[in-house]
Amino acid sequence: MFTEAYDGATEVVVVGIAPGEMLLETITAAVKENDVQNGAVVSGIGTLKVARMHHIEHDRFPPDDRIFTIEKPLEVSSISGIIADGTPHLHMTVGYRDEWSIAGHLEPGSEVLYLAEVEILKFNGLALDRHYDAERRISLLGPKS
């Protein structure tokens, strides 16, 4: 387990994403443009024309991720995650009409339909990174070395 208490200054970065823009790519550009080295995506909503996500296929190590694409008009009910060392790790939940919903890890290639709105909490002074665990073959959150 890794825990880190933070008692420093924060900023909020609000990102409005227009029709046709790519969701993760635009969030990543906003992170870079606003120099968000460490933070959290605390809210995200919108609509998508195309969603690209992945989820895990089993419970063994290393994980086996399955990337999938959904091409339907989707409601985004949630986008959240951590930004460590300038890199977002985000998950989202989307729904199709009143028929179903699905969640997964956000991948490049998700296209905004009408709009998306994302709020990022920037942690000034907190240094996080992901460290590769060679035994499990995954990257885990921890303090920046």
C-alpha positions, -999 to 999 in steps of 0.1 A, spaced: 0 0 0 11 36 -7 -4 66 11 7 102 9 -10 130 29 -11 163 11 -15 196 29 -3 220 1 -17 244 -24 -41 232 -51 -54 246 -83 -84 237 -104 -81 233 -142 -114 232 -161 -113 216 -195 -141 221 -221 -139 197 -250 -157 204 -283 -174 181 -308 -149 160 -327 -121 164 -303 -104 133 -288 -111 129 -251 -79 115 -236 -57 133 -261 -73 167 -252 -71 160 -214 -34 151 -218 -28 183 -238 -45 203 -210 -24 186 -184 7 195 -203 -4 231 -211 -13 237 -174 19 220 -161 -1 195 -140 26 172 -128 5 156 -101 -32 158 -96 -66 141 -99 -94 142 -124 -122 147 -100 -151 151 -124 -158 143 -160 -191 142 -180 -201 144 -216 -211 125 -247 -191 104 -271 -194 93 -307 -167 67 -302 -154 52 -270 -121 33 -267 -114 16 -234 -98 -15 -220 -106 -38 -191 -89 -68 -176 -96 -103 -188 -85 -124 -157 -72 -121 -121 -36 -134 -127 -3 -115 -131 6 -100 -154 -28 -85 -164 -42 -92 -198 -60 -61 -211 -86 -62 -238 -90 -30 -257 -125 -25 -272 -142 2 -292 -179 12 -290 -193 33 -319 -226 46 -306 -240 78 -291 -229 74 -255 -234 94 -223 -203 97 -202 -215 96 -165 -180 96 -150 -143 102 -158 -119 100 -129 -83 91 -121 -48 101 -110 -22 122 -128 13 112 -117 45 127 -132 24 144 -159 7 112 -171 -31 107 -166 -44 73 -156 -81 76 -162 -112 54 -161 -147 62 -173 -182 49 -173 -204 53 -203 -240 43 -211 -260 37 -242 -296 50 -240 -314 31 -212 -300 -2 -223 -266 -7 -207 -235 9 -192 -199 -1 -191 -167 10 -174 -131 7 -182 -97 23 -186 -98 53 -210 -77 47 -242 -67 71 -270 -92 74 -298 -124 83 -279 -142 110 -299 -165 136 -283 -200 138 -298 -215 170 -284 -192 181 -255 -172 169 -226 -163 188 -194 -135 177 -171 -122 192 -139 -86 185 -127 -74 192 -92 -37 201 -95 -15 193 -65 14 218 -63 43 204 -44 33 167 -44 56 144 -63 41 111 -75 53 85 -101 45 50 -112 71 24 -105 74 -9 -124 70 -40 -103 91 -66 -122 76 -95 -103 40 -87 -111 48 -68 -144 26 -38 -135 33 -2 -126 22 9 -91 17 44 -78 43 57 -54 65 87 -45 87 102 -72 123 91 -67 
